[in-house]
Amino acid sequence: MKAIQIKDAGILEVVDVEKPEMADDEVLLKINFVGFCGSDLNTFRGLNPMVQLPIIPGHEIGATIAAVGKDVPQTLKPGMVVTVNPYTNCGKCASCRAGQPNACEHNQTLGVQRNGAMKEYISLPWQKIIPAEGITPRDCAMIEPMSVGFHAVNRGQVSEKDTVVVFGCGMIGMGAIVAASLRGATVIAVDIDDEKLGIAKSVGAAYGVNSMNEDLHERLLALTDGFGPSVCIEAVGNPHTYRSAIEEVSFAGRVVYIGYAKADIAFTTKLFVQKELTIRGSRNAMPTDFEAVIERLKGGFDVSPFISEVVEPEDAFRAMTDWNSNPGKVFRILVKL
């Protein structure tokens, strides 16, 4: 069967691999759409330390059940449209024991620590299959990336009383903007691209701030009556925005980090204590986050603005090369299998 493989830095090819065999407790999926995410771009660049090449990427999945093993619950049936929880959890580490399997110490995400779903078929444990009745397979591929932003909003304990700044209007940041606005919070999107800020306002942000052209600090004070935002969510992974989140959040505020910074960062640590901040990391997503996104999509939310391009496998190398050349202009590239 056909698969896409990143063989080495800058080398992505369509290859032929064996069709998987299905175990008794597994579900065989016919993959319809898979998204390329930022981790796949870093893998293509040879900059993802969690990946051993060659690897089949892909963990943002829209699929149809092709067959089920004999030990699979009857709630999962051939023909159902589904997405996938692409993470593993050991059940024994501190995170798992604390009820946070999304942050499992030994997690292996599809397409990162193990071969992913960018192929015609994949067989997975039934517990990882998430039904998505009423959602198209294309839109199902957008559920996982949006759920990561939803999870960050949960981590920030966002409510209607909050003013939330989201740094970065990429796909993950957009998920956080949607989730925070659904909770009734006032959302301020921060980016350096006016087009992305426009989309952010169309999906829930009350304000957009281009930090390249405006004084971020003065603008945030003006929008928050001089207090600063009560929650800052960092979805860039840049040292500058990491520090800005700490500097701009209000006294007694909450800071949530989703992005991975690629270098060590020096902080003015007195602000941690002086403001008595709550600082949290946010990793992957919980089943409840997937469910919340699915309900939003069932309610008619249109993910089309987040889909930059849909390509056939044979055009995936060109699409990835274009993204590598101009990363700021891409939300999600979907591969149609």
C-alpha positions in Angstrom: 0.0 0.0 0.0 1.0 3.6 -0.5 2.7 5.6 2.3 4.6 8.9 2.7 8.0 8.6 4.4 10.5 11.2 5.5 13.7 9.4 4.8 16.2 12.1 5.8 16.4 15.8 6.2 14.8 17.3 3.1 13.9 14.0 1.6 10.2 13.0 1.5 9.0 10.2 -0.8 6.0 8.1 -1.6 6.9 4.5 -0.7 5.2 1.1 -0.8 4.7 -0.7 2.6 2.8 -3.8 3.8 -0.8 -3.4 4.7 -1.1 -3.9 8.4 -2.6 -7.0 10.0 -5.4 -6.4 12.5 -5.2 -7.8 16.0 -8.3 -9.0 17.9 -8.5 -5.8 19.9 -7.7 -3.5 17.1 -9.6 -1.5 14.5 -8.4 -1.3 10.9 -8.8 2.2 9.5 -8.9 3.4 5.9 -7.1 6.7 6.1 -8.9 9.5 4.2 -7.0 12.6 5.3 -3.9 13.3 7.4 -2.5 16.6 8.4 1.1 17.8 8.3 1.8 19.6 11.6 4.7 21.7 12.9 6.5 18.6 14.3 6.4 17.1 10.8 8.0 20.2 9.4 10.8 20.1 11.9 11.2 16.4 11.1 11.5 17.3 7.4 14.1 19.9 8.4 16.1 17.4 10.4 15.4 19.4 13.6 13.1 17.1 15.6 15.1 15.4 18.3 12.3 13.0 19.2 12.3 11.4 15.7 14.5 8.7 14.3 14.5 8.7 10.5 13.2 7.3 8.3 9.6 7.7 9.6 6.1 7.8 8.3 4.6 11.0 9.7 1.0 11.9 10.6 -1.1 12.0 13.7 -4.0 14.3 12.7 -6.4 11.8 11.2 -9.7 11.6 9.4 -10.6 8.0 8.6 -13.3 5.4 8.0 -13.4 2.1 9.9 -12.6 -0.7 7.4 -12.8 -3.7 9.8 -12.9 -4.5 13.5 -11.3 -7.3 15.5 -13.4 -9.8 17.4 -12.7 -8.2 20.8 -13.7 -4.7 19.8 -16.9 -3.3 21.3 -20.0 -3.3 19.0 -20.2 0.5 19.3 -17.4 0.6 16.6 -18.6 -0.6 13.3 -17.3 -0.7 9.7 -18.1 2.4 7.7 -18.0 4.8 10.7 -16.2 8.1 10.3 -13.6 8.5 13.1 -10.6 10.4 14.3 -7.8 9.0 16.5 -6.2 9.8 19.8 -2.6 9.5 18.6 -0.8 9.3 21.9 0.2 6.3 24.0 0.1 6.1 27.8 1.8 3.6 30.0 -0.6 3.8 32.9 2.2 3.5 35.4 4.2 6.8 35.4 3.6 9.8 37.6 1.5 11.6 35.0 -0.7 8.6 34.3 -1.2 7.9 37.9 -2.2 11.6 38.4 -4.9 11.3 35.8 -2.9 13.1 33.0 -2.2 10.4 30.4 -1.7 13.1 27.8 1.6 13.9 29.5 2.7 10.3 29.9 6.5 10.1 30.5 6.7 7.3 28.0 4.3 8.7 25.4 4.9 7.7 21.8 2.9 9.9 19.4 2.1 8.6 15.9 4.5 10.0 13.4 6.9 11.2 16.0 8.3 8.5 18.2 6.7 5.8 16.0 5.5 5.5 12.5 2.4 7.5 11.8 -0.8 7.4 9.8 0.2 8.9 6.4 -0.6 5.7 4.6 -3.6 4.0 3.2 -4.4 1.8 6.2 -3.5 1.7 9.8 -4.5 -0.7 12.6 -4.8 0.7 16.1 -6.2 -0.4 19.5 -9.9 0.3 19.7 -9.5 2.5 22.8 -7.7 5.1 20.6 -10.6 5.3 18.1 -12.9 8.4 18.5 -16.2 8.3 16.6 -17.1 11.5 14.9 -20.6 11.0 13.4 -21.8 14.0 11.4 -18.3 15.3 10.6 -16.6 14.8 7.3 -13.3 12.8 7.2 -11.6 15.9 6.0 -12.7 17.9 9.0 -11.9 15.0 11.3 -8.2 15.6 10.5 -8.5 19.0 12.1 -9.8 17.7 15.5 -6.5 16.7 17.1 -4.7 20.0 16.4 -7.7 22.0 17.6 -7.9 19.9 20.7 -4.3 20.9 21.7 -5.5 24.5 21.9 -8.6 23.5 23.8 -6.5 21.7 26.3 -4.3 24.8 26.9 -7.5 26.7 27.7 -8.4 24.1 30.2 -5.0 24.3 31.8 -5.5 28.1 32.1 -8.8 27.6 33.8 -10.3 30.2 31.5 -13.8 31.6 32.3 -16.0 34.4 31.2 -14.4 36.7 33.7 -11.0 36.5 31.9 -9.2 38.5 29.3 -7.0 36.0 27.4 -4.0 36.8 25.2 -3.0 34.1 22.8 0.5 34.6 21.4 0.6 33.0 17.9 -2.2 32.5 15.4 -1.0 29.2 14.0 -3.2 26.2 14.1 -2.7 25.5 17.8 -3.2 29.1 18.8 -6.4 29.2 16.7 -7.7 26.3 18.7 -7.0 28.2 21.9 -8.8 31.3 20.5 -11.9 29.3 19.6 -12.0 27.5 23.0 -11.4 30.7 25.1 -14.1 32.6 23.2 -16.5 29.6 23.7 -16.1 30.1 27.4 -17.1 33.7 27.2 -13.6 35.2 27.7 -12.5 38.3 25.9 -9.7 37.1 23.6 -6.8 39.2 22.3 -4.8 37.5 19.4 -1.2 38.5 19.0 0.8 37.7 15.8 3.0 39.4 13.3 0.7 38.5 10.3 -2.3 40.7 9.6 -4.0 38.0 7.5 -3.8 35.5 10.4 -5.1 38.2 12.8 -8.1 38.7 10.6 -8.9 35.0 10.7 -8.4 35.0 14.5 -11.0 37.7 14.8 -13.4 35.8 12.6 -13.3 32.7 14.9 -13.6 34.4 18.2 -10.9 37.0 19.0 -12.3 40.3 20.0 -9.0 42.1 19.2 -5.9 41.5 17.1 -2.5 43.0 17.8 0.3 43.0 15.3 3.3 43.1 17.7 5.6 44.0 14.8 3.7 47.2 14.1 2.3 48.1 17.5 3.6 48.6 21.0 2.4 45.4 22.5 2.6 46.5 26.1 0.8 49.8 25.7 -1.9 48.1 23.5 -2.6 45.4 26.1 -2.8 47.9 28.9 -5.3 50.0 26.9 -7.4 46.9 26.2 -7.5 45.8 29.8 -8.1 49.1 31.7 -4.4 49.1 32.7 -4.5 45.6 34.5 -3.0 43.4 31.8 -4.6 40.1 30.6 -5.5 37.6 33.3 -4.4 34.7 31.1 -1.6 34.5 28.6 -1.3 31.4 26.3 2.0 31.0 24.4 1.6 29.0 21.2 4.7 30.1 19.4 7.7 28.5 21.1 9.8 31.7 20.8 12.0 33.1 23.5 10.6 36.6 23.0 7.0 35.4 23.4 7.9 33.2 26.3 9.2 36.3 28.2 6.3 38.5 26.9 3.8 36.2 28.5 5.3 36.6 31.9 5.8 40.4 31.4 2.3 41.1 30.1 0.1 38.9 32.3 -1.7 40.7 35.1 -0.8 40.3 38.8 -2.3 37.0 40.1 -2.5 35.9 36.4 -2.0 32.5 34.7 0.5 31.7 32.0 0.2 28.6 29.8 3.0 27.4 27.6 2.2 25.1 24.6 5.1 26.0 22.3 8.5 24.4 22.7 11.3 27.0 22.8 14.3 25.9 20.8 16.8 27.6 23.1 17.3 28.3 26.8 15.5 31.4 28.0 16.5 34.0 30.7 13.5 35.2 32.7 13.0 38.1 35.1 12.1 35.7 37.9 11.0 38.3 40.4 7.8 38.6 38.3 7.0 35.0 39.2 6.9 35.9 42.9 5.9 39.6 42.7 2.8 38.8 40.6 2.2 35.5 42.3 1.8 33.8 38.9 0.4 30.4 38.1 2.6 29.0 35.3 1.6 25.8 33.6 2.8 23.7 30.7 0.2 22.2 28.3 1.0 19.0 26.4 -1.2 17.2 23.8 -4.8 16.8 24.7 -7.2 14.8 26.9 -10.2 12.8 25.6 -12.5 15.5 27.0 -10.7 18.0 24.7 -11.3 15.9 21.7 -15.0 15.6 22.7 -15.3 19.4 23.1 -13.9 20.0 19.6 -16.2 17.4 18.1 -19.2 19.1 19.6 -18.0 22.4 18.2 -17.7 21.0 14.7 -21.0 19.2 15.0 -22.5 22.6 15.9 -21.4 24.0 12.5 -18.0 25.5 13.1 -16.2 25.8 9.8 -12.6 24.7 9.8 -12.0 25.6 6.1 -10.1 28.8 6.9 -7.5 26.6 8.7 -6.9 24.3 5.8 -4.2 25.9 3.7 -4.0 23.2 1.0 -5.2 19.6 0.3 -2.7 17.5 -1.7 -2.3 14.1 -3.2 0.6 12.0 -1.8 2.6 12.6 -5.0 2.4 16.3 -4.3 3.4 16.1 -0.6 7.1 16.8 -1.2 6.3 20.0 -3.1 3.9 21.1 -0.5 6.3 20.5 2.4 9.1 22.3 0.5 6.8 25.3 0.0 5.9 25.3 3.7 9.6 25.1 4.7 10.3 28.2 2.5 7.4 30.2 3.9 6.3 28.7 7.3 4.4 31.7 8.5 1.7 31.4 5.9 0.5 27.9 6.5 -2.0 26.5 9.0 -2.5 22.9 7.9 -1.7 21.0 4.8 -3.9 17.9 4.5 -2.9 14.9 2.5 -5.7 13.1 0.8 -5.2 9.3 0.6 
